[in-house]
Amino acid sequence: MTTQVIPLNDNIMFQFLDETGGAKGKFTERSLLSGIIIPTVDSSQKQPRWGKVVAVGPDSAVKVGEFILITALMWTYGTELDGEKMWKTEDAKVLMVTDDEAITTRTIFE
């Protein structure tokens, strides 16, 4: 049986896409079709990271199953349920939301 988690307010429970610290989900240099370049940050700096939403509070603007880009260090360890680690953040700490996992690895956003 899977345990159901319902965060309070606008809290979001998510799992990192790059739990092992690999490049996937890291914020590398990317450019928008409009020409805006999002630069690579120094590797010693903390970076925004991508996560997959697993539970949301009733006041949250995101949905379960979406992918979110979270501001650097704006998350806390949440819990571990059914052997899966989950982390916590809130709506104000989310930079981007998408339902397309491929966007989390692209270098150009459309």
C-alpha positions in Angstrom: 0.0 0.0 0.0 1.3 3.5 -0.9 1.2 6.1 1.8 -0.6 9.3 0.8 1.0 12.6 1.6 -0.9 15.9 1.6 1.3 18.9 2.4 -0.2 22.0 4.1 -0.8 25.4 2.5 1.4 26.0 -0.6 4.1 23.4 0.3 5.3 21.1 -2.4 6.9 17.7 -1.9 9.2 16.7 -4.7 12.0 14.4 -5.8 15.2 15.7 -7.3 15.9 14.6 -10.9 19.7 14.7 -10.1 19.8 13.0 -6.7 23.2 11.6 -7.4 24.7 15.0 -8.3 25.0 14.4 -12.0 24.5 17.0 -14.7 20.8 16.1 -15.2 18.7 18.8 -13.6 21.6 21.2 -13.0 21.3 24.7 -14.3 23.8 24.9 -17.2 24.1 27.6 -19.9 20.9 27.8 -21.8 19.4 30.2 -24.3 15.9 31.1 -25.0 14.7 31.4 -28.6 14.3 35.1 -28.0 18.1 35.3 -27.6 18.3 35.6 -23.8 21.2 33.6 -22.5 20.9 32.0 -19.0 24.6 31.8 -18.1 26.5 28.9 -16.5 27.3 29.7 -12.9 30.6 28.9 -11.2 30.6 25.3 -10.3 31.4 26.2 -6.7 28.1 28.2 -6.4 24.9 26.5 -5.6 22.6 26.1 -8.5 18.8 25.8 -9.1 17.8 22.2 -9.5 15.0 20.3 -11.2 12.5 18.2 -9.3 9.4 16.1 -10.0 6.4 17.1 -7.9 5.0 14.1 -5.9 2.5 16.0 -3.6 1.1 19.5 -3.3 -0.8 21.5 -0.6 -4.3 22.8 -1.3 -2.9 26.4 -2.0 -0.2 25.4 -4.4 -0.1 26.5 -8.0 1.7 23.4 -9.3 0.3 19.9 -9.9 1.5 16.4 -9.0 3.6 15.1 -11.9 4.9 18.4 -13.1 8.6 19.3 -13.1 9.8 22.4 -11.2 13.0 24.3 -11.2 13.7 25.3 -7.6 15.8 28.3 -6.5 19.2 27.2 -5.2 19.1 25.9 -1.6 15.4 26.8 -1.2 14.4 23.3 -0.1 14.5 21.2 3.0 14.6 17.5 3.6 11.0 16.4 3.8 10.6 12.7 4.6 11.1 9.2 3.3 7.9 7.2 2.6 7.7 3.7 1.1 11.5 3.9 0.5 11.3 7.1 -1.5 13.0 10.3 -0.4 11.0 13.5 -0.7 12.1 17.1 -0.3 10.0 20.2 0.6 9.7 23.6 -0.9 7.0 26.2 -1.5 5.5 28.0 -4.5 7.5 31.2 -4.0 10.8 29.2 -4.4 9.8 27.7 -7.8 11.4 29.4 -10.8 9.7 27.4 -13.6 7.1 24.7 -14.1 6.7 22.3 -17.0 4.9 19.0 -17.7 7.6 18.1 -20.3 10.6 16.2 -18.7 12.6 16.8 -21.8 12.8 20.5 -21.0 14.8 19.7 -17.9 17.7 18.6 -20.1 17.4 21.0 -23.0 19.9 23.8 -23.8 17.3 25.9 -25.7 13.8 26.7 -24.4 11.0 27.2 -26.9 
